[in-house]
């Protein structure tokens, strides 16, 4: 045809010349266009592979962008001698009737009432504020079980380290001013006690009692028992530098009592904590040194010979928790993306091959069955 065969030529004579040594290492063999057939099944598999690849790559990107956190426990080496306590609490009693004291395991007694500020206020101005809840319950009164945090592997609760570091700022924040008295009796019906004080970094007891009860004090008049009311709203209780944006277990909690002689006890286990991020985030230059604590509560009605009040018994753990947020390098992220995409292609190729093979086998069986039926009918007609 056209003189090709008579001259010893065929179609391959017009292709790429052979003899190239590099050609032997070609890992991407080519097929001629006339030997390639596009099918609807292959198109469906291609679209499915692209969708799966996009979802997996997007998931990998979000995980890389969010980073991961490493929690490390170690014995605290640089043990300090002082510890700062930050307190903001409202009690429905007159400020002159409340005494605040600290006594630690070293035997030192600190008159915290002289270091903290007391402002008259009204109970209603605080109890109706948003976010106030009882310990162990949310703002709607539901018990906090922690089930909602199982989907978050990083951080404590739903916050991540970069959020904590960003919210913490410089740690030089001040307490908000006490709202002005707008209603109620003159002078207010409650007392707000707030501020920071330095204590020894040892086990101690921070307690709030009534005037004339608890420690014996010079010239302290005995307070009428009918004035006792140790219901309280804790807006802030933290240890270390004051970071008002960081949420602690007792922050925004409320406890009320119907009787006068009631004793609240909070047992706190304080753990020094360091939050840091690596150089891949905008907050790499910031490191937050603070303290976390776990708390259990015990409250009971007591007799008139006992001492009513609010007692915070804290213990300093000899451990240092370091929480560091880091992010993999961009090159490592690219390698993961390539692995994901290539893995999806290989799996899709095998899936398409098996599907075509299964379709062919079923088609041949159906054709044989139909041929057998037609042959049988032809024999019946001949008979």
One Martini backbone bead per residue (centre of mass of N, CA, C, O) as a GRO file, in nm:
protein
  383
    1UNK     BB    1   0.093   0.038   0.026
    2UNK     BB    2   0.226   0.319  -0.112
    3UNK     BB    3   0.515   0.150  -0.117
    4UNK     BB    4   0.611   0.048   0.171
    5UNK     BB    5   0.652  -0.264   0.142
    6UNK     BB    6   0.855  -0.256  -0.110
    7UNK     BB    7   1.071  -0.084   0.088
    8UNK     BB    8   1.057  -0.193   0.393
    9UNK     BB    9   0.813  -0.042   0.522
   10UNK     BB   10   0.661   0.097   0.817
   11UNK     BB   11   0.520   0.258   1.079
   12UNK     BB   12   0.780   0.246   1.268
   13UNK     BB   13   0.972   0.421   1.079
   14UNK     BB   14   0.819   0.705   1.193
   15UNK     BB   15   0.940   0.693   1.456
   16UNK     BB   16   1.142   0.658   1.700
   17UNK     BB   17   1.458   0.615   1.728
   18UNK     BB   18   1.681   0.380   1.788
   19UNK     BB   19   1.962   0.345   2.033
   20UNK     BB   20   1.899   0.478   2.297
   21UNK     BB   21   2.013   0.443   2.615
   22UNK     BB   22   1.803   0.610   2.785
   23UNK     BB   23   1.546   0.458   2.685
   24UNK     BB   24   1.580   0.206   2.879
   25UNK     BB   25   1.489   0.402   3.144
   26UNK     BB   26   1.192   0.421   3.083
   27UNK     BB   27   0.903   0.468   3.309
   28UNK     BB   28   0.717   0.594   3.051
   29UNK     BB   29   0.538   0.443   2.857
   30UNK     BB   30   0.412   0.456   2.529
   31UNK     BB   31   0.107   0.506   2.357
   32UNK     BB   32  -0.077   0.497   2.097
   33UNK     BB   33  -0.361   0.659   2.019
   34UNK     BB   34  -0.502   0.408   1.864
   35UNK     BB   35  -0.461   0.229   2.153
   36UNK     BB   36  -0.654   0.432   2.294
   37UNK     BB   37  -0.928   0.409   2.536
   38UNK     BB   38  -1.216   0.582   2.628
   39UNK     BB   39  -1.412   0.551   2.924
   40UNK     BB   40  -1.664   0.581   3.154
   41UNK     BB   41  -1.531   0.424   3.384
   42UNK     BB   42  -1.264   0.584   3.388
   43UNK     BB   43  -1.393   0.861   3.444
   44UNK     BB   44  -1.515   0.792   3.718
   45UNK     BB   45  -1.249   0.713   3.858
   46UNK     BB   46  -1.110   0.986   3.821
   47UNK     BB   47  -1.310   1.159   3.981
   48UNK     BB   48  -1.287   1.000   4.245
   49UNK     BB   49  -0.979   1.042   4.286
   50UNK     BB   50  -0.988   1.353   4.299
   51UNK     BB   51  -1.175   1.375   4.546
   52UNK     BB   52  -1.004   1.211   4.744
   53UNK     BB   53  -0.746   1.378   4.717
   54UNK     BB   54  -0.864   1.647   4.815
   55UNK     BB   55  -0.950   1.558   5.098
   56UNK     BB   56  -0.673   1.453   5.197
   57UNK     BB   57  -0.510   1.712   5.144
   58UNK     BB   58  -0.681   1.898   5.320
   59UNK     BB   59  -0.636   1.742   5.583
   60UNK     BB   60  -0.326   1.772   5.579
   61UNK     BB   61  -0.320   2.081   5.581
   62UNK     BB   62  -0.472   2.134   5.847
   63UNK     BB   63  -0.275   1.974   6.021
   64UNK     BB   64  -0.024   2.141   5.951
   65UNK     BB   65  -0.134   2.423   6.029
   66UNK     BB   66  -0.202   2.346   6.334
   67UNK     BB   67  -0.041   2.126   6.436
   68UNK     BB   68   0.144   2.010   6.728
   69UNK     BB   69   0.153   1.865   7.055
   70UNK     BB   70   0.380   1.867   7.341
   71UNK     BB   71   0.400   1.669   7.638
   72UNK     BB   72   0.605   1.752   7.929
   73UNK     BB   73   0.753   1.592   8.204
   74UNK     BB   74   0.922   1.745   8.490
   75UNK     BB   75   1.144   1.835   8.707
   76UNK     BB   76   1.173   2.106   8.892
   77UNK     BB   77   1.453   2.309   8.909
   78UNK     BB   78   1.361   2.619   8.929
   79UNK     BB   79   1.292   2.697   9.235
   80UNK     BB   80   1.082   2.899   9.390
   81UNK     BB   81   0.968   3.118   9.666
   82UNK     BB   82   0.736   3.250   9.505
   83UNK     BB   83   0.372   3.324   9.489
   84UNK     BB   84   0.105   3.415   9.288
   85UNK     BB   85  -0.219   3.546   9.375
   86UNK     BB   86  -0.537   3.552   9.208
   87UNK     BB   87  -0.828   3.752   9.306
   88UNK     BB   88  -1.200   3.730   9.240
   89UNK     BB   89  -1.456   3.809   9.477
   90UNK     BB   90  -1.802   3.759   9.583
   91UNK     BB   91  -1.973   3.868   9.888
   92UNK     BB   92  -2.278   3.880  10.090
   93UNK     BB   93  -2.100   4.110  10.254
   94UNK     BB   94  -1.941   4.312  10.443
   95UNK     BB   95  -1.621   4.423  10.436
   96UNK     BB   96  -1.586   4.454  10.755
   97UNK     BB   97  -1.679   4.129  10.798
   98UNK     BB   98  -1.410   4.048  10.646
   99UNK     BB   99  -1.154   3.788  10.644
  100UNK     BB  100  -0.814   3.761  10.514
  101UNK     BB  101  -0.604   3.464  10.494
  102UNK     BB  102  -0.264   3.317  10.527
  103UNK     BB  103  -0.144   2.972  10.566
  104UNK     BB  104   0.146   2.788  10.581
  105UNK     BB  105   0.377   2.530  10.621
  106UNK     BB  106   0.594   2.740  10.748
  107UNK     BB  107   0.400   2.935  10.949
  108UNK     BB  108   0.304   3.159  10.785
  109UNK     BB  109   0.132   3.479  10.813
  110UNK     BB  110  -0.108   3.641  10.596
  111UNK     BB  111  -0.256   3.955  10.541
  112UNK     BB  112  -0.453   3.970  10.275
  113UNK     BB  113  -0.647   4.214  10.335
  114UNK     BB  114  -0.405   4.430  10.293
  115UNK     BB  115  -0.350   4.350   9.974
  116UNK     BB  116  -0.637   4.362   9.916
  117UNK     BB  117  -0.927   4.467   9.759
  118UNK     BB  118  -1.225   4.651   9.873
  119UNK     BB  119  -1.563   4.652   9.737
  120UNK     BB  120  -1.860   4.771   9.709
  121UNK     BB  121  -2.161   4.583   9.623
  122UNK     BB  122  -2.384   4.398   9.415
  123UNK     BB  123  -2.506   4.089   9.359
  124UNK     BB  124  -2.676   4.140   9.091
  125UNK     BB  125  -2.423   4.242   8.918
  126UNK     BB  126  -2.308   3.923   8.909
  127UNK     BB  127  -2.526   3.689   8.884
  128UNK     BB  128  -2.620   3.796   8.576
  129UNK     BB  129  -2.382   3.714   8.442
  130UNK     BB  130  -2.215   3.582   8.197
  131UNK     BB  131  -2.093   3.243   8.268
  132UNK     BB  132  -2.223   3.164   8.523
  133UNK     BB  133  -2.132   2.879   8.728
  134UNK     BB  134  -2.099   2.577   8.839
  135UNK     BB  135  -1.909   2.344   8.951
  136UNK     BB  136  -1.922   2.113   8.680
  137UNK     BB  137  -2.086   2.333   8.513
  138UNK     BB  138  -2.258   2.501   8.299
  139UNK     BB  139  -2.453   2.772   8.204
  140UNK     BB  140  -2.709   2.550   8.187
  141UNK     BB  141  -2.648   2.317   8.423
  142UNK     BB  142  -2.465   2.113   8.300
  143UNK     BB  143  -2.276   1.848   8.308
  144UNK     BB  144  -1.932   1.806   8.301
  145UNK     BB  145  -1.766   1.532   8.117
  146UNK     BB  146  -1.569   1.571   7.843
  147UNK     BB  147  -1.686   1.456   7.568
  148UNK     BB  148  -1.629   1.714   7.379
  149UNK     BB  149  -1.289   1.659   7.381
  150UNK     BB  150  -1.214   1.394   7.210
  151UNK     BB  151  -1.163   1.542   6.918
  152UNK     BB  152  -0.916   1.675   7.076
  153UNK     BB  153  -0.567   1.643   7.079
  154UNK     BB  154  -0.519   1.938   7.134
  155UNK     BB  155  -0.487   2.057   7.412
  156UNK     BB  156  -0.719   2.221   7.628
  157UNK     BB  157  -0.972   2.137   7.494
  158UNK     BB  158  -1.018   2.389   7.237
  159UNK     BB  159  -0.743   2.491   7.288
  160UNK     BB  160  -0.446   2.631   7.183
  161UNK     BB  161  -0.135   2.745   7.220
  162UNK     BB  162  -0.156   2.996   7.034
  163UNK     BB  163  -0.406   3.104   7.182
  164UNK     BB  164  -0.286   3.131   7.463
  165UNK     BB  165  -0.050   3.318   7.387
  166UNK     BB  166  -0.222   3.543   7.257
  167UNK     BB  167  -0.409   3.601   7.510
  168UNK     BB  168  -0.196   3.664   7.730
  169UNK     BB  169   0.042   3.828   7.653
  170UNK     BB  170   0.226   4.005   7.904
  171UNK     BB  171   0.093   3.986   8.208
  172UNK     BB  172  -0.007   4.318   8.276
  173UNK     BB  173  -0.277   4.307   8.381
  174UNK     BB  174  -0.585   4.436   8.503
  175UNK     BB  175  -0.830   4.494   8.699
  176UNK     BB  176  -1.136   4.556   8.701
  177UNK     BB  177  -1.371   4.763   8.771
  178UNK     BB  178  -1.608   4.846   8.982
  179UNK     BB  179  -1.919   4.872   8.972
  180UNK     BB  180  -2.159   5.078   9.006
  181UNK     BB  181  -2.405   5.184   9.214
  182UNK     BB  182  -2.756   5.150   9.113
  183UNK     BB  183  -2.871   4.962   9.341
  184UNK     BB  184  -2.999   4.940   9.637
  185UNK     BB  185  -2.843   4.976   9.906
  186UNK     BB  186  -2.646   5.166  10.069
  187UNK     BB  187  -2.319   5.032  10.007
  188UNK     BB  188  -2.430   4.769   9.967
  189UNK     BB  189  -2.452   4.388   9.996
  190UNK     BB  190  -2.146   4.357   9.907
  191UNK     BB  191  -1.814   4.206   9.839
  192UNK     BB  192  -1.514   4.290   9.671
  193UNK     BB  193  -1.234   4.070   9.619
  194UNK     BB  194  -0.916   4.195   9.494
  195UNK     BB  195  -0.608   4.070   9.356
  196UNK     BB  196  -0.258   4.053   9.453
  197UNK     BB  197  -0.031   3.806   9.604
  198UNK     BB  198   0.241   3.708   9.806
  199UNK     BB  199   0.374   3.379   9.850
  200UNK     BB  200   0.470   3.091   9.946
  201UNK     BB  201   0.606   2.800   9.775
  202UNK     BB  202   0.374   2.635   9.944
  203UNK     BB  203   0.179   2.492  10.138
  204UNK     BB  204  -0.169   2.613  10.178
  205UNK     BB  205  -0.414   2.856  10.335
  206UNK     BB  206  -0.689   3.013  10.184
  207UNK     BB  207  -0.902   3.235  10.376
  208UNK     BB  208  -1.257   3.314  10.446
  209UNK     BB  209  -1.390   3.508  10.706
  210UNK     BB  210  -1.520   3.627  10.991
  211UNK     BB  211  -1.558   3.848  11.221
  212UNK     BB  212  -1.431   3.685  11.511
  213UNK     BB  213  -1.336   3.439  11.327
  214UNK     BB  214  -1.089   3.216  11.382
  215UNK     BB  215  -0.876   3.429  11.423
  216UNK     BB  216  -0.724   3.600  11.666
  217UNK     BB  217  -0.806   3.943  11.722
  218UNK     BB  218  -0.753   4.257  11.784
  219UNK     BB  219  -1.042   4.423  11.843
  220UNK     BB  220  -1.250   4.200  11.752
  221UNK     BB  221  -1.566   4.183  11.679
  222UNK     BB  222  -1.848   4.013  11.716
  223UNK     BB  223  -2.039   3.855  11.482
  224UNK     BB  224  -2.334   3.815  11.373
  225UNK     BB  225  -2.478   3.523  11.259
  226UNK     BB  226  -2.693   3.656  11.060
  227UNK     BB  227  -2.448   3.775  10.865
  228UNK     BB  228  -2.400   3.511  10.744
  229UNK     BB  229  -2.265   3.473  10.392
  230UNK     BB  230  -2.089   3.233  10.175
  231UNK     BB  231  -2.159   3.320   9.924
  232UNK     BB  232  -2.016   3.295   9.581
  233UNK     BB  233  -1.810   3.467   9.328
  234UNK     BB  234  -1.576   3.350   9.090
  235UNK     BB  235  -1.374   3.523   8.857
  236UNK     BB  236  -1.079   3.473   9.002
  237UNK     BB  237  -0.828   3.194   9.007
  238UNK     BB  238  -0.475   3.222   9.030
  239UNK     BB  239  -0.134   3.130   8.937
  240UNK     BB  240   0.074   3.379   8.897
  241UNK     BB  241   0.046   3.536   8.638
  242UNK     BB  242  -0.180   3.771   8.509
  243UNK     BB  243  -0.438   3.605   8.301
  244UNK     BB  244  -0.758   3.686   8.218
  245UNK     BB  245  -0.794   3.497   7.947
  246UNK     BB  246  -0.745   3.258   8.123
  247UNK     BB  247  -0.893   2.956   8.200
  248UNK     BB  248  -1.022   2.838   8.503
  249UNK     BB  249  -1.200   2.625   8.697
  250UNK     BB  250  -1.315   2.881   8.895
  251UNK     BB  251  -1.409   3.049   8.679
  252UNK     BB  252  -1.726   3.163   8.686
  253UNK     BB  253  -1.832   3.079   8.974
  254UNK     BB  254  -2.105   2.944   9.185
  255UNK     BB  255  -2.216   2.972   9.538
  256UNK     BB  256  -2.489   2.869   9.745
  257UNK     BB  257  -2.667   2.944  10.059
  258UNK     BB  258  -2.930   2.905  10.316
  259UNK     BB  259  -2.719   2.935  10.540
  260UNK     BB  260  -2.484   3.047  10.782
  261UNK     BB  261  -2.345   2.765  10.849
  262UNK     BB  262  -2.076   2.742  10.623
  263UNK     BB  263  -1.842   2.519  10.443
  264UNK     BB  264  -1.576   2.581  10.219
  265UNK     BB  265  -1.379   2.348  10.014
  266UNK     BB  266  -1.068   2.381   9.830
  267UNK     BB  267  -0.875   2.149   9.637
  268UNK     BB  268  -0.548   2.222   9.519
  269UNK     BB  269  -0.347   2.136   9.224
  270UNK     BB  270  -0.038   2.267   9.142
  271UNK     BB  271   0.100   2.326   8.804
  272UNK     BB  272   0.361   2.402   8.640
  273UNK     BB  273   0.355   2.602   8.329
  274UNK     BB  274   0.460   2.581   7.976
  275UNK     BB  275   0.415   2.791   7.693
  276UNK     BB  276   0.503   2.705   7.349
  277UNK     BB  277   0.650   2.800   7.032
  278UNK     BB  278   0.762   2.790   6.733
  279UNK     BB  279   0.897   2.952   6.441
  280UNK     BB  280   0.617   2.903   6.258
  281UNK     BB  281   0.495   3.133   6.432
  282UNK     BB  282   0.400   3.456   6.539
  283UNK     BB  283   0.457   3.348   6.865
  284UNK     BB  284   0.765   3.258   6.912
  285UNK     BB  285   0.859   3.494   7.127
  286UNK     BB  286   0.652   3.350   7.318
  287UNK     BB  287   0.631   3.275   7.676
  288UNK     BB  288   0.433   3.096   7.910
  289UNK     BB  289   0.424   3.141   8.262
  290UNK     BB  290   0.241   2.915   8.463
  291UNK     BB  291  -0.064   2.776   8.619
  292UNK     BB  292  -0.217   2.483   8.702
  293UNK     BB  293  -0.539   2.335   8.818
  294UNK     BB  294  -0.690   2.117   9.038
  295UNK     BB  295  -1.035   2.058   9.161
  296UNK     BB  296  -1.204   2.017   9.474
  297UNK     BB  297  -1.521   1.989   9.647
  298UNK     BB  298  -1.636   2.097   9.985
  299UNK     BB  299  -1.957   2.103  10.149
  300UNK     BB  300  -2.101   2.224  10.469
  301UNK     BB  301  -2.276   2.191  10.755
  302UNK     BB  302  -2.233   2.364  11.059
  303UNK     BB  303  -2.163   2.451  11.363
  304UNK     BB  304  -2.124   2.710  11.598
  305UNK     BB  305  -1.823   2.603  11.682
  306UNK     BB  306  -1.744   2.647  11.410
  307UNK     BB  307  -1.582   2.758  11.103
  308UNK     BB  308  -1.685   2.964  10.876
  309UNK     BB  309  -1.627   2.951  10.511
  310UNK     BB  310  -1.347   2.999  10.281
  311UNK     BB  311  -1.132   2.732  10.153
  312UNK     BB  312  -0.795   2.728  10.016
  313UNK     BB  313  -0.622   2.431   9.938
  314UNK     BB  314  -0.282   2.427   9.848
  315UNK     BB  315  -0.061   2.243   9.615
  316UNK     BB  316   0.272   2.198   9.510
  317UNK     BB  317   0.404   2.061   9.242
  318UNK     BB  318   0.722   1.896   9.144
  319UNK     BB  319   0.633   1.993   8.848
  320UNK     BB  320   0.684   2.029   8.482
  321UNK     BB  321   0.485   2.161   8.227
  322UNK     BB  322   0.535   2.116   7.874
  323UNK     BB  323   0.387   2.308   7.606
  324UNK     BB  324   0.437   2.236   7.259
  325UNK     BB  325   0.422   2.398   6.946
  326UNK     BB  326   0.435   2.244   6.622
  327UNK     BB  327   0.573   2.234   6.279
  328UNK     BB  328   0.619   2.114   5.995
  329UNK     BB  329   0.781   2.119   5.724
  330UNK     BB  330   0.722   2.190   5.398
  331UNK     BB  331   0.866   1.948   5.269
  332UNK     BB  332   0.716   1.733   5.433
  333UNK     BB  333   0.437   1.810   5.330
  334UNK     BB  334   0.491   1.748   5.031
  335UNK     BB  335   0.553   1.448   5.068
  336UNK     BB  336   0.271   1.375   5.177
  337UNK     BB  337   0.111   1.464   4.929
  338UNK     BB  338   0.246   1.271   4.729
  339UNK     BB  339   0.167   1.012   4.877
  340UNK     BB  340  -0.135   1.050   4.860
  341UNK     BB  341  -0.169   1.074   4.553
  342UNK     BB  342  -0.025   0.808   4.472
  343UNK     BB  343  -0.204   0.618   4.640
  344UNK     BB  344  -0.468   0.684   4.493
  345UNK     BB  345  -0.378   0.597   4.210
  346UNK     BB  346  -0.317   0.302   4.273
  347UNK     BB  347  -0.595   0.230   4.390
  348UNK     BB  348  -0.754   0.315   4.135
  349UNK     BB  349  -0.621   0.121   3.935
  350UNK     BB  350  -0.705  -0.139   4.080
  351UNK     BB  351  -1.007  -0.083   4.077
  352UNK     BB  352  -1.039  -0.062   3.769
  353UNK     BB  353  -0.927  -0.341   3.696
  354UNK     BB  354  -1.127  -0.511   3.861
  355UNK     BB  355  -1.382  -0.402   3.731
  356UNK     BB  356  -1.320  -0.490   3.440
  357UNK     BB  357  -1.288  -0.789   3.502
  358UNK     BB  358  -1.571  -0.836   3.624
  359UNK     BB  359  -1.728  -0.739   3.376
  360UNK     BB  360  -1.617  -0.947   3.176
  361UNK     BB  361  -1.703  -1.206   3.321
  362UNK     BB  362  -2.008  -1.143   3.329
  363UNK     BB  363  -2.043  -1.110   3.022
  364UNK     BB  364  -1.959  -1.398   2.939
  365UNK     BB  365  -2.171  -1.550   3.104
  366UNK     BB  366  -2.417  -1.422   2.970
  367UNK     BB  367  -2.353  -1.507   2.679
  368UNK     BB  368  -2.353  -1.813   2.731
  369UNK     BB  369  -2.637  -1.831   2.839
  370UNK     BB  370  -2.777  -1.716   2.586
  371UNK     BB  371  -2.665  -1.928   2.384
  372UNK     BB  372  -2.791  -2.176   2.525
  373UNK     BB  373  -3.083  -2.089   2.491
  374UNK     BB  374  -3.087  -2.066   2.179
  375UNK     BB  375  -3.001  -2.357   2.118
  376UNK     BB  376  -3.236  -2.497   2.258
  377UNK     BB  377  -3.460  -2.367   2.082
  378UNK     BB  378  -3.358  -2.481   1.810
  379UNK     BB  379  -3.393  -2.781   1.879
  380UNK     BB  380  -3.695  -2.767   1.932
  381UNK     BB  381  -3.773  -2.682   1.642
  382UNK     BB  382  -3.653  -2.927   1.491
  383UNK     BB  383  -3.836  -3.133   1.656
   0.00000   0.00000   0.00000
